[in-house]
Amino acid sequence: MKSVTDKDSSDVELLAAIIGAGLAADTGHKAAMHLLRRFGSLRSMLLASNADLLACRGIGRARLGALRALPELARRYFNESLPCGETIRSPVDTASFLKARMQHLDHELFCCIYLDNRHRVLRFDELFRGTIDGTSVYPREVVKEALSVNAAAVILAHNHPSGVAEPSQADERITRRLKSALELVDIRLLDHLIVGDGAATSLASRGLL
């Protein structure tokens, strides 16, 4: 089991606030500390099975339900931060939205955000779903969907279930293919974000677009 370090203390406090209702303050804190020591991180804890969580001290059905609700609450919160018709305000907003949607997945998912010429969101699409080994991405389908909503620009995103947000050579190749395909119909590729465990890497910021 991993020991909880100083940098993890805020995770302990947040978790204690969720599971500590009805418990003495020190009891809620100890239960949160035990969970993080047992699973190593918030992400690992939230991906754990019901049986593993229920086996932990202080976790019953009610607290299990609270833990299971956390990822869905986060996804809904960030969904509302990027609704259709809203202008993309910053890369940080986009990254936060995508992390909430994708970083918890154990399979690879390829998504597109379609934008108009003022960078207002037209649609968010989950286009291709794969396994932990990868996914097949078809440029023709991306272009087809972009044209169907009359998009002027596109932001691509996919997750790495390994948790490592570094782009691979295959990621760079498909980005170049998609950029070329979109340029043929005068649609700009603004970015491709790789989502990992708590991080999102922008290929545009790396100069790879």
GULUMFI-232205 format. One record per residue (C-alpha): residue number from 1; x, y, z negated. Coordinates in steps of 0.2 Angstrom, whole numbers, always signed. Example, Ala and Ser with C-alpha at 12.3 -4.5 7.8 and 13.67 -1.06 7.14 Angstrom:
BEGIN
{n:1	east:+62	north:-22	up:-39}
{n:2	east:+68	north:-5	up:-36}
This chain:
BEGIN
{n:1	east:+0	north:+0	up:+0}
{n:2	east:+6	north:+17	up:+4}
{n:3	east:+8	north:+30	up:-10}
{n:4	east:-1	north:+46	up:-9}
{n:5	east:+11	north:+61	up:-7}
{n:6	east:+9	north:+79	up:-10}
{n:7	east:+3	north:+83	up:+7}
{n:8	east:-11	north:+70	up:+5}
{n:9	east:-18	north:+79	up:-10}
{n:10	east:-30	north:+89	up:-1}
{n:11	east:-37	north:+73	up:+7}
{n:12	east:-39	north:+66	up:-10}
{n:13	east:-49	north:+82	up:-16}
{n:14	east:-60	north:+82	up:-1}
{n:15	east:-64	north:+63	up:-3}
{n:16	east:-67	north:+65	up:-21}
{n:17	east:-80	north:+79	up:-17}
{n:18	east:-89	north:+66	up:-6}
{n:19	east:-89	north:+51	up:-16}
{n:20	east:-88	north:+59	up:-34}
{n:21	east:-106	north:+64	up:-35}
{n:22	east:-113	north:+57	up:-52}
{n:23	east:-96	north:+53	up:-58}
{n:24	east:-84	north:+62	up:-70}
{n:25	east:-72	north:+73	up:-61}
{n:26	east:-57	north:+62	up:-65}
{n:27	east:-66	north:+46	up:-60}
{n:28	east:-71	north:+53	up:-43}
{n:29	east:-53	north:+58	up:-41}
{n:30	east:-46	north:+41	up:-46}
{n:31	east:-58	north:+33	up:-34}
{n:32	east:-53	north:+44	up:-19}
{n:33	east:-34	north:+41	up:-24}
{n:34	east:-37	north:+22	up:-24}
{n:35	east:-46	north:+23	up:-7}
{n:36	east:-31	north:+32	up:+1}
{n:37	east:-18	north:+21	up:-7}
{n:38	east:-28	north:+6	up:-1}
{n:39	east:-30	north:+11	up:+17}
{n:40	east:-16	north:+24	up:+20}
{n:41	east:-26	north:+38	up:+28}
{n:42	east:-43	north:+45	up:+30}
{n:43	east:-44	north:+38	up:+48}
{n:44	east:-39	north:+21	up:+43}
{n:45	east:-52	north:+21	up:+28}
{n:46	east:-66	north:+27	up:+40}
{n:47	east:-62	north:+13	up:+52}
{n:48	east:-62	north:+0	up:+39}
{n:49	east:-75	north:-13	up:+38}
{n:50	east:-90	north:-12	up:+26}
{n:51	east:-84	north:-27	up:+16}
{n:52	east:-66	north:-20	up:+14}
{n:53	east:-74	north:-3	up:+8}
{n:54	east:-86	north:-12	up:-4}
{n:55	east:-72	north:-21	up:-11}
{n:56	east:-64	north:-5	up:-17}
{n:57	east:-67	north:+1	up:-35}
{n:58	east:-81	north:+14	up:-37}
{n:59	east:-88	north:+10	up:-19}
{n:60	east:-106	north:+4	up:-19}
{n:61	east:-119	north:+5	up:-5}
{n:62	east:-123	north:+23	up:-8}
{n:63	east:-105	north:+29	up:-7}
{n:64	east:-102	north:+17	up:+8}
{n:65	east:-117	north:+26	up:+16}
{n:66	east:-109	north:+43	up:+13}
{n:67	east:-92	north:+38	up:+20}
{n:68	east:-101	north:+31	up:+36}
{n:69	east:-110	north:+47	up:+38}
{n:70	east:-94	north:+58	up:+38}
{n:71	east:-88	north:+54	up:+56}
{n:72	east:-105	north:+57	up:+64}
{n:73	east:-107	north:+73	up:+54}
{n:74	east:-90	north:+79	up:+61}
{n:75	east:-95	north:+74	up:+79}
{n:76	east:-112	north:+83	up:+78}
{n:77	east:-103	north:+99	up:+70}
{n:78	east:-91	north:+100	up:+85}
{n:79	east:-104	north:+96	up:+98}
{n:80	east:-113	north:+112	up:+92}
{n:81	east:-96	north:+121	up:+94}
{n:82	east:-96	north:+117	up:+113}
{n:83	east:-114	north:+118	up:+119}
{n:84	east:-119	north:+120	up:+137}
{n:85	east:-119	north:+138	up:+142}
{n:86	east:-106	north:+143	up:+129}
{n:87	east:-89	north:+150	up:+136}
{n:88	east:-73	north:+141	up:+131}
{n:89	east:-66	north:+153	up:+119}
{n:90	east:-49	north:+145	up:+116}
{n:91	east:-39	north:+128	up:+119}
{n:92	east:-40	north:+126	up:+100}
{n:93	east:-60	north:+125	up:+101}
{n:94	east:-59	north:+112	up:+115}
{n:95	east:-46	north:+102	up:+106}
{n:96	east:-56	north:+102	up:+90}
{n:97	east:-72	north:+96	up:+99}
{n:98	east:-62	north:+82	up:+108}
{n:99	east:-54	north:+76	up:+93}
{n:100	east:-71	north:+75	up:+84}
{n:101	east:-78	north:+65	up:+99}
{n:102	east:-64	north:+53	up:+103}
{n:103	east:-50	north:+51	up:+90}
{n:104	east:-59	north:+38	up:+80}
{n:105	east:-62	north:+26	up:+95}
{n:106	east:-54	north:+9	up:+96}
{n:107	east:-56	north:+9	up:+115}
{n:108	east:-50	north:+21	up:+128}
{n:109	east:-62	north:+34	up:+134}
{n:110	east:-60	north:+46	up:+149}
{n:111	east:-71	north:+62	up:+148}
{n:112	east:-73	north:+78	up:+158}
{n:113	east:-79	north:+95	up:+153}
{n:114	east:-86	north:+104	up:+168}
{n:115	east:-86	north:+123	up:+168}
{n:116	east:-93	north:+137	up:+179}
{n:117	east:-82	north:+152	up:+186}
{n:118	east:-83	north:+161	up:+169}
{n:119	east:-78	north:+145	up:+160}
{n:120	east:-95	north:+142	up:+152}
{n:121	east:-98	north:+124	up:+149}
{n:122	east:-110	north:+116	up:+161}
{n:123	east:-109	north:+98	up:+155}
{n:124	east:-98	north:+86	up:+145}
{n:125	east:-97	north:+68	up:+153}
{n:126	east:-90	north:+52	up:+146}
{n:127	east:-85	north:+45	up:+163}
{n:128	east:-74	north:+29	up:+161}
{n:129	east:-73	north:+17	up:+146}
{n:130	east:-59	north:+5	up:+144}
{n:131	east:-50	north:-6	up:+132}
{n:132	east:-36	north:-2	up:+121}
{n:133	east:-24	north:-6	up:+136}
{n:134	east:-31	north:+7	up:+147}
{n:135	east:-45	north:+12	up:+158}
{n:136	east:-48	north:+14	up:+177}
{n:137	east:-51	north:+32	up:+183}
{n:138	east:-58	north:+35	up:+200}
{n:139	east:-55	north:+53	up:+207}
{n:140	east:-70	north:+51	up:+219}
{n:141	east:-82	north:+50	up:+204}
{n:142	east:-74	north:+65	up:+195}
{n:143	east:-76	north:+75	up:+211}
{n:144	east:-94	north:+69	up:+214}
{n:145	east:-99	north:+74	up:+196}
{n:146	east:-91	north:+91	up:+197}
{n:147	east:-100	north:+95	up:+213}
{n:148	east:-116	north:+89	up:+206}
{n:149	east:-116	north:+103	up:+193}
{n:150	east:-108	north:+115	up:+205}
{n:151	east:-92	north:+116	up:+193}
{n:152	east:-79	north:+129	up:+197}
{n:153	east:-66	north:+121	up:+185}
{n:154	east:-64	north:+105	up:+175}
{n:155	east:-55	north:+100	up:+159}
{n:156	east:-50	north:+82	up:+158}
{n:157	east:-48	north:+72	up:+142}
{n:158	east:-44	north:+54	up:+136}
{n:159	east:-39	north:+46	up:+120}
{n:160	east:-25	north:+35	up:+115}
{n:161	east:-32	north:+22	up:+103}
{n:162	east:-14	north:+19	up:+97}
{n:163	east:-15	north:+36	up:+89}
{n:164	east:+0	north:+43	up:+98}
{n:165	east:-5	north:+59	up:+108}
{n:166	east:+10	north:+59	up:+120}
{n:167	east:+6	north:+58	up:+138}
{n:168	east:+12	north:+43	up:+147}
{n:169	east:+19	north:+42	up:+165}
{n:170	east:+2	north:+34	up:+170}
{n:171	east:-7	north:+49	up:+162}
{n:172	east:+4	north:+61	up:+172}
{n:173	east:+1	north:+52	up:+189}
{n:174	east:-18	north:+51	up:+187}
{n:175	east:-18	north:+70	up:+182}
{n:176	east:-9	north:+74	up:+198}
{n:177	east:-21	north:+63	up:+208}
{n:178	east:-36	north:+71	up:+200}
{n:179	east:-29	north:+89	up:+203}
{n:180	east:-26	north:+86	up:+221}
{n:181	east:-44	north:+78	up:+224}
{n:182	east:-52	north:+93	up:+215}
{n:183	east:-42	north:+106	up:+225}
{n:184	east:-49	north:+98	up:+241}
{n:185	east:-66	north:+105	up:+236}
{n:186	east:-59	north:+121	up:+228}
{n:187	east:-62	north:+116	up:+210}
{n:188	east:-48	north:+120	up:+198}
{n:189	east:-41	north:+108	up:+185}
{n:190	east:-38	north:+118	up:+170}
{n:191	east:-30	north:+105	up:+158}
{n:192	east:-29	north:+87	up:+153}
{n:193	east:-29	north:+83	up:+135}
{n:194	east:-23	north:+67	up:+127}
{n:195	east:-31	north:+64	up:+110}
{n:196	east:-23	north:+54	up:+96}
{n:197	east:-24	north:+53	up:+78}
{n:198	east:-27	north:+71	up:+72}
{n:199	east:-19	north:+78	up:+87}
{n:200	east:-22	north:+83	up:+105}
{n:201	east:-8	north:+86	up:+118}
{n:202	east:-11	north:+98	up:+132}
{n:203	east:-3	north:+93	up:+149}
{n:204	east:-5	north:+111	up:+154}
{n:205	east:+5	north:+117	up:+139}
{n:206	east:+18	north:+105	up:+144}
{n:207	east:+19	north:+112	up:+162}
{n:208	east:+13	north:+96	up:+169}
{n:209	east:-2	north:+103	up:+179}
